[in-house]
Amino acid sequence: MPDEALRTIAAPFVAVGPSGVAIRTRIKGLTPDDDEVLRLVGAHLGSLASKDLKRRCAEGLEHSADTWAQRKRALTDESSSRWAGSITKATHDQWALARRAQLAHIHSLEAGIKTIAHRLSLPVGEKGTKRAPGGYRTRQEWFQKSRRLHLLEDRLERERADHDRARVRVVRGGKRLLHTRHHLEAAQLTEHAWRRRWEASRWFLKADGESGKRFGNETIRVIPDGTVSIKLPVPLAHLANAPHGRYVLAATTVFHHRSDEWADRITTNRSVAYRIHYDTDRSRWYLSASWTIPPVTTVPLSHAREGGLISVDTNADHLAAWRLDAHGNPCGQPRRFFYDLSGTADHRDAQVRHALIRLLHWAKRHGLSIAVEDLDFAADKTREKHGRRKRFRQVISGMPVSKLRARLVSMAAELGVTIVAVDPAYTSRWGAQHWHKPLTNKSRKTSRHDAASIAIGRRALGHRIRRRTAPPPHDQSDRAGHRTAQAAHGTPGREGTRPRILGPRTRSTGTRRGANAGDQDAQHRSERPTEPVQPMLSPQERYWRPDPEGWLKTE
């Protein structure tokens, strides 16, 4: 199969900053009555959210503003108008997310079917290329894949039918936690512990903010001194300990992060959304506050390139970074920021944040932007694409691409560091081809990831990745064009060699400085002559020798 042409490489762009803020704190000092009220309210509203989600899934594409209003009126009788609005909005967002995930699954099935069909059409044992896989190795593997092809086709037909009918499958509480019920020993959980976690994940204690209302939220209200009060649903109004059917918690909360921004919002009655959730492993209650912010103003790409930047290559266990100047030349030594992605989700998240903050502090000290790849492995994680390369599939599946990208953009916005995203096409291959060997010496061992970071940075700066263009096609002169890719098109004298610098042979001016300036052999070859290279003479110049008073014929 002939190689296809190189795919189009998108232009680099400055990443847009975050549009929202979320902070979290622990609710300490709850009394048993407070704990019981929170559990009852969460369970009651959770049951209403489950019923509303069932109705929303049944409506499918027939959903409209009228049906939304009907669902909200039905929930208002059992809770309140504001609780009903929060529930219906969360239901609609969850259905839309499931719809997008269903479409992504269809695309994944189509890609797998296309790959298997192509490999089945090739003879057994035929080798593949870098751009297309070959045939299967054995007849047995060919037979097994032919059966898998029919299985994927059946799944694709079923998913397409569900998509046409707008039928989605959603599990409140999480599909993974639901399946854990059948593998309690592997999860090291008892039935009682799993039940507590399952019920807590299905509770609903989330209220959207309202601008112009007192302290930005009428349902879950947090005043500046940290006192938290909740508007109780109608069936639980008898539990209120404050006027207007509200329950005030005995505990107070303090936001340690962004506390000034949060205080400014609630004192001016700007909207703040709150969510109360329970951690069953630690037996703790937490309060999260979130609000939207104007999009961070991004600087022009030309301004982000001034003075160079720091290019970063994302890998499974570390970030390979190198500083480049404005001309695309690597400066100093490469740096690596390691993280460990084993263990719990909280541990992995902490590892990623720790690596990113070190990278951002390095960029902040030098006042530089950061160039990263706009990675997306959605089409590369299937086993149909890479066949038996299970280890490689595990590596790319374990890379925290989306989480790292979201974390990097949000953390960089806080420190005022600009993020430049580039197309990841061929950066690893071309970086290893043009930069790996030249930057490796006895004192520095450059990895392929370090070389890939240089390719990323040069693409972000607008330079070609390769260090030097190919020589002219017919001779070593500059007749076919300039040989180097370092000089810009508007640089004066870019078509000629450097001028000869005359001067005495002193320690400050070397004996070979003038000769090397105009001699391509001395510039670009490893073995340089110790003396100036003698120019080639014509037959007439070889026959006549120079004399101070004229040319003399030699015998």
C-alpha positions in Angstrom: 0.0 0.0 0.0 1.6 3.3 -1.0 2.4 5.9 1.6 -0.1 8.7 1.9 0.9 12.3 1.9 1.6 14.1 5.1 -1.4 15.4 6.9 -2.1 19.1 7.2 -0.4 20.7 10.2 -2.6 23.2 12.0 -1.1 26.6 13.0 -0.2 27.2 16.6 -2.6 29.2 18.7 -2.8 30.8 22.2 -4.9 28.7 24.5 -8.0 30.4 26.0 -8.0 30.7 29.8 -10.7 29.2 32.1 -14.2 30.6 32.3 -15.1 29.4 35.8 -13.7 29.0 39.3 -14.4 26.3 41.9 -13.2 26.1 45.5 -13.8 23.6 48.2 -13.6 23.5 52.0 -14.6 21.0 54.7 -17.6 21.6 56.9 -16.3 21.0 60.4 -18.1 20.7 63.7 -21.4 19.2 62.5 -23.8 17.9 65.1 -25.6 14.6 64.8 -28.8 16.5 64.0 -27.0 18.4 61.2 -25.6 15.2 59.8 -29.1 13.6 59.8 -30.7 16.6 58.1 -28.2 16.7 55.4 -28.7 13.0 54.7 -32.5 13.3 54.6 -32.4 16.3 52.3 -29.8 14.7 50.0 -31.8 11.4 49.8 -35.1 13.1 49.1 -33.7 15.4 46.4 -31.8 12.5 44.9 -34.9 10.5 44.5 -36.5 13.5 42.7 -33.5 13.8 40.5 -33.7 10.1 39.5 -37.3 10.5 38.6 -36.7 13.6 36.5 -33.8 11.9 34.7 -36.1 9.0 33.8 -38.6 11.4 32.4 -36.0 13.4 30.4 -34.6 10.2 28.9 -38.1 9.1 27.9 -38.7 12.4 26.1 -35.7 12.1 23.9 -35.7 14.5 21.0 -39.3 15.6 21.8 -37.9 17.7 24.7 -38.9 21.4 24.6 -39.3 24.4 26.8 -42.9 23.3 27.6 -41.9 19.8 28.7 -39.1 21.3 30.8 -41.6 23.6 32.5 -43.9 20.7 33.2 -41.2 18.7 34.8 -40.2 21.7 36.9 -43.8 22.3 38.1 -44.1 18.6 39.1 -40.9 18.9 41.2 -41.8 22.2 42.8 -44.7 20.6 44.7 -42.2 18.2 46.4 -39.3 20.5 46.9 -39.3 24.2 46.0 -39.1 26.2 42.8 -35.3 26.8 43.1 -34.5 23.2 44.0 -36.6 22.1 41.0 -34.7 24.5 38.7 -31.4 23.1 39.9 -32.6 19.5 39.4 -33.9 20.0 35.9 -30.8 21.8 34.8 -28.5 19.1 36.2 -30.7 16.5 34.5 -30.5 18.2 31.1 -26.7 18.5 31.4 -26.4 14.9 32.2 -28.6 13.8 29.3 -26.5 16.0 26.9 -23.3 14.5 28.2 -24.6 11.0 27.7 -25.7 11.9 24.1 -22.1 13.2 23.3 -20.6 10.1 24.8 -22.9 7.9 22.7 -21.8 9.7 19.5 -18.1 9.3 20.5 -18.7 5.6 21.0 -20.2 5.3 17.5 -17.2 6.9 16.0 -14.9 4.5 17.9 -16.8 1.5 16.7 -16.7 2.8 13.1 -12.9 3.2 13.3 -12.4 -0.3 14.7 -14.6 -1.8 12.0 -12.7 0.0 9.3 -9.3 -1.2 10.7 -10.4 -4.8 11.0 -11.9 -4.9 7.6 -8.7 -3.5 6.1 -6.5 -6.1 7.8 -8.8 -8.9 6.9 -8.6 -8.0 3.2 -4.8 -8.4 3.2 -3.0 -11.8 3.0 -2.1 -13.4 6.2 1.4 -12.4 7.3 1.7 -9.3 5.1 3.7 -6.6 6.8 2.3 -3.2 7.3 3.8 0.3 7.0 4.1 3.2 9.3 0.8 4.6 8.0 -1.3 1.4 7.7 -1.3 -1.9 9.5 -0.6 -5.1 7.7 -2.4 -8.4 7.7 -2.9 -10.6 10.7 -0.1 -13.0 11.7 -1.8 -16.3 11.7 -5.0 -17.9 10.3 -6.2 -18.3 13.9 -5.9 -14.6 14.6 -7.6 -13.9 11.2 -10.5 -16.1 12.2 -10.9 -14.5 15.7 -10.8 -11.0 14.2 -13.5 -12.0 11.6 -15.8 -13.0 14.5 -15.0 -9.7 16.3 -15.9 -7.8 13.2 -19.4 -9.2 13.2 -19.6 -8.4 17.0 -18.6 -4.8 16.4 -21.0 -4.4 13.5 -23.9 -5.6 15.7 -22.9 -3.2 18.4 -22.7 -0.4 15.9 -26.1 -1.2 14.5 -27.6 -1.1 18.0 -25.9 2.1 18.9 -27.0 3.8 15.7 -30.6 2.7 16.3 -30.4 4.2 19.9 -28.9 7.4 18.6 -31.6 7.8 16.0 -34.3 7.3 18.6 -32.3 9.6 21.0 -32.2 6.8 23.6 -29.3 7.1 26.1 -28.3 4.9 29.0 -27.4 6.8 32.1 -26.6 5.5 35.6 -27.0 8.0 38.5 -24.1 7.2 40.8 -21.8 6.0 38.1 -21.7 2.8 36.0 -18.3 1.8 37.4 -19.6 1.9 41.0 -22.6 0.0 39.9 -20.5 -2.8 38.4 -18.3 -2.8 41.6 -21.2 -4.4 43.4 -20.5 -7.7 41.6 -16.7 -7.5 42.4 -16.6 -6.6 46.1 -13.6 -8.8 46.9 -11.5 -7.3 44.1 -12.5 -3.8 45.2 -11.9 -4.7 48.9 -15.3 -3.5 50.0 -18.0 -5.0 52.1 -21.6 -4.9 51.0 -22.4 -2.3 53.7 -19.5 -0.1 52.6 -20.5 -0.3 49.0 -24.2 0.5 49.9 -23.1 3.6 51.8 -21.0 4.8 48.9 -23.7 4.1 46.4 -26.4 6.0 48.3 -24.1 9.0 48.9 -23.2 9.2 45.2 -26.9 9.4 44.3 -27.7 12.2 46.8 -28.5 15.7 45.4 -27.4 18.8 47.3 -26.5 21.3 44.6 -28.0 24.8 44.1 -27.4 27.2 41.3 -26.6 30.8 42.1 -28.8 33.8 41.4 -27.5 37.3 40.7 -29.2 40.0 42.8 -30.4 37.6 45.5 -29.0 37.9 49.0 -25.5 36.5 49.2 -25.9 35.2 45.6 -27.9 32.1 46.5 -31.3 31.6 48.1 -31.2 27.8 48.4 -27.8 27.2 49.9 -26.7 30.4 51.6 -23.3 31.0 53.1 -22.8 34.4 54.8 -19.4 36.1 55.2 -18.8 34.7 58.8 -19.1 31.1 57.4 -22.6 30.2 58.6 -24.4 27.8 56.2 -28.1 27.6 55.9 -30.3 25.4 53.6 -33.8 25.9 52.3 -35.6 22.7 53.2 -37.9 20.9 50.7 -41.6 21.0 51.5 -41.9 17.4 53.0 -39.0 18.2 55.4 -40.0 21.7 56.4 -40.8 20.4 59.9 -37.1 20.1 60.5 -36.4 23.8 60.1 -34.7 25.7 63.0 -34.9 29.1 61.4 -37.7 31.2 59.8 -39.0 30.7 56.3 -38.3 26.9 56.3 -34.5 27.1 56.6 -32.1 25.0 58.5 -28.9 26.6 59.8 -26.0 24.3 60.4 -24.1 24.6 63.7 -20.8 24.3 61.9 -19.1 27.2 60.1 -16.9 27.1 57.0 -13.8 28.9 55.9 -12.6 29.1 52.3 -8.8 29.2 52.4 -8.3 29.5 48.7 -9.7 32.6 46.8 -11.5 33.7 50.0 -11.2 37.4 49.0 -12.9 36.7 45.6 -15.6 34.7 47.2 -16.3 37.4 49.8 -16.4 40.1 47.1 -19.1 38.2 45.2 -21.4 37.4 48.1 -21.2 40.9 49.6 -22.3 42.4 46.2 -25.0 39.7 45.8 -23.4 38.1 42.7 -24.3 34.5 41.9 -22.4 31.7 43.6 -23.3 28.0 43.1 -22.9 25.6 46.0 -22.6 21.9 46.3 -22.6 19.8 49.4 -21.2 16.3 49.1 -20.2 13.5 51.5 -17.0 11.5 51.4 -17.8 8.0 52.7 -14.2 6.9 53.0 -13.3 9.8 55.4 -16.8 10.3 56.8 -16.5 14.0 56.1 -18.8 16.7 54.6 -17.5 19.1 52.0 -18.8 22.4 50.5 -17.9 23.5 47.0 -18.4 27.0 45.7 -18.2 27.9 42.0 -18.9 30.9 39.8 -18.2 32.0 36.3 -15.6 34.6 35.4 -15.0 36.6 32.2 -12.7 34.7 29.8 -9.0 35.6 30.4 -7.7 38.0 27.8 -5.1 36.2 25.7 -2.0 38.0 24.3 -1.3 37.9 20.6 0.8 35.0 19.4 3.6 37.3 18.3 3.8 38.7 21.9 3.9 35.2 23.3 6.9 34.4 21.1 9.0 37.3 22.3 12.2 36.2 24.0 11.6 32.6 23.3 9.5 30.1 25.2 9.6 26.8 27.2 8.5 23.8 25.1 7.0 20.8 26.9 6.6 17.2 25.7 3.9 15.2 27.6 4.8 11.6 28.5 3.3 8.8 30.6 5.5 9.5 33.6 7.1 13.0 33.2 7.1 16.3 31.3 10.2 16.9 29.2 10.9 20.6 28.9 13.5 22.7 27.2 14.0 26.5 27.0 14.3 27.9 23.4 15.3 31.4 22.4 13.4 33.5 19.9 15.3 31.9 17.0 14.4 28.3 18.1 17.8 27.4 19.5 17.8 25.3 22.8 19.3 27.1 25.8 20.8 25.5 28.8 20.0 22.0 29.9 16.7 20.1 29.5 14.6 19.6 32.5 12.2 16.8 33.4 9.2 17.0 35.8 8.2 13.5 37.0 4.9 12.3 38.3 3.6 8.9 39.4 0.2 7.9 38.0 -0.2 4.8 40.2 -2.6 4.7 43.2 -5.8 6.5 43.8 -7.3 9.3 41.7 -6.5 11.9 44.3 -2.9 10.8 44.4 -2.6 11.0 40.6 -4.2 14.4 40.6 -1.8 15.7 43.2 1.1 14.3 41.3 0.0 16.1 38.1 -0.5 19.4 40.0 2.9 19.1 41.7 4.7 18.7 38.3 2.7 21.5 36.7 3.4 24.0 39.4 7.2 23.4 39.2 7.0 23.9 35.4 4.9 27.1 35.8 7.2 28.6 38.4 10.2 28.0 36.1 8.4 29.8 33.3 7.3 32.6 35.6 10.9 33.2 36.8 12.1 33.8 33.2 8.9 35.5 32.0 8.4 33.0 29.2 5.4 31.3 27.6 4.9 27.5 27.5 4.3 25.6 24.3 2.5 22.2 24.6 0.9 19.8 22.2 -2.8 19.8 21.6 -3.0 16.1 22.2 -6.1 13.9 21.8 -5.7 10.1 21.8 -9.4 9.4 21.2 -8.7 7.7 17.9 -5.5 5.9 19.1 -6.6 4.0 22.2 -8.5 1.2 20.5 -6.8 -2.2 20.3 -7.8 -2.5 16.7 -5.4 0.2 15.7 -2.3 -1.1 17.5 -3.1 -4.9 17.5 -0.9 -6.8 19.9 0.9 -3.7 21.3 -1.0 -3.9 24.6 1.8 -2.1 26.5 1.6 0.9 24.1 -2.1 1.1 24.4 -1.9 1.1 28.2 0.7 3.9 28.1 -1.4 6.2 25.9 -4.6 5.4 27.8 -2.9 6.2 31.1 -1.6 9.6 30.0 -3.6 12.3 31.8 -3.9 14.3 28.6 -7.3 16.1 29.2 -6.7 16.5 32.9 -3.2 17.9 32.5 -4.3 20.3 29.7 -7.2 21.6 31.9 -5.0 21.9 34.9 -2.2 23.6 33.0 -4.5 26.2 31.4 -6.2 27.1 34.7 -3.0 27.2 36.8 -1.2 29.2 34.1 -4.0 31.8 34.1 -3.5 32.4 37.8 0.2 33.0 37.4 -0.1 35.0 34.2 1.7 32.5 32.0 0.7 32.2 28.4 0.0 28.7 26.9 0.7 28.1 23.2 -0.9 25.0 21.8 0.6 23.4 18.6 -0.3 20.5 16.4 1.3 17.3 17.6 1.8 15.8 14.1 5.3 14.3 13.6 6.9 16.2 16.5 8.4 13.0 18.1 9.6 11.6 14.8 11.1 14.8 13.4 12.5 15.9 16.8 14.4 12.6 17.1 15.5 12.8 13.5 17.0 16.3 13.6 17.8 17.1 17.2 18.4 13.9 19.1 22.0 13.1 17.9 23.3 16.7 17.6 22.4 17.5 21.3 23.8 14.3 22.7 27.4 14.3 24.0 29.5 12.8 26.7 28.2 15.2 29.4 24.6 15.3 28.3 22.3 12.3 27.5 19.4 13.7 25.4 16.3 11.5 25.2 13.9 11.4 22.4 11.4 13.2 24.5 13.8 16.1 25.0 14.3 16.2 21.2 10.5 16.2 20.7 10.1 19.2 23.1 12.5 21.2 20.8 10.3 20.3 17.8 7.3 21.5 19.7 8.9 24.7 20.6 10.2 25.5 17.1 6.7 24.8 15.7 5.2 27.2 18.3 7.8 29.9 17.3 6.9 29.5 13.7 10.3 27.9 12.6 10.9 24.8 10.7 11.7 21.8 12.9 14.7 20.7 10.9 18.0 22.3 11.8 19.2 22.9 8.2 17.7 22.5 4.7 19.1 20.0 2.2 22.2 21.1 0.1 21.6 22.6 -3.3 20.7 19.9 -5.9 23.6 20.6 -8.4 26.6 22.0 -6.5 27.7 23.4 -3.1 27.1 27.0 -3.9 24.1 29.0 -3.1 22.8 29.0 -6.7 19.7 27.1 -5.7 18.9 29.1 -2.7 20.0 29.8 0.8 21.2 26.6 2.6 20.3 27.4 6.2 16.8 27.7 7.8 18.0 30.0 10.6 18.0 33.3 8.8 14.6 35.0 8.1 13.6 36.1 4.6 14.2 39.8 5.4 17.6 39.4 6.9 20.2 41.5 5.0 23.0 39.5 3.5 21.3 36.2 4.0 22.4 34.9 0.6 26.1 35.4 1.2 28.8 34.1 3.5 30.0 36.1 6.5 32.6 38.7 5.7 36.3 38.1 6.4 37.4 39.9 9.6 40.9 41.2 9.3 43.2 41.7 12.2 46.3 40.6 14.0 46.7 37.0 15.2 46.3 37.6 18.9 44.6 35.7 21.6 41.4 37.8 21.0 41.5 37.1 17.3 42.2 33.5 16.3 44.3 32.5 13.3 41.4 30.7 11.7 38.7 33.3 12.3 38.9 35.0 8.9 39.3 31.7 7.0 36.4 30.1 8.6 34.1 33.0 7.9 34.0 32.4 4.2 34.9 28.7 4.0 31.9 26.3 4.1 34.2 23.3 4.7 35.6 24.8 7.8 32.2 25.7 9.1 30.2 22.6 8.6 32.7 19.7 8.9 33.9 18.1 12.1 37.6 18.0 11.1 38.6 21.6 10.5 42.0 22.5 9.0 44.4 24.2 11.4 45.5 26.7 8.8 43.5 28.8 6.3 42.5 26.8 3.3 44.5 27.7 0.1 42.2 28.9 -2.7 42.2 27.0 -6.0 44.3 28.7 -8.7 43.6 28.8 -12.4 46.2 27.5 -14.9 47.3 31.1 -15.7 47.7 31.9 -11.9 49.7 28.7 -11.4 52.0 29.6 -14.3 52.6 33.2 -13.1 53.6 34.1 -9.6 52.8 37.5 -7.9 55.6 40.1 -7.5 55.4 43.4 -5.6 56.1 45.2 -8.9 54.1 42.9 -11.3 53.6 39.4 -12.4 56.7 37.3 -13.2 56.7 34.2 -15.3 58.0 31.1 -13.4 60.5 28.8 -15.0 
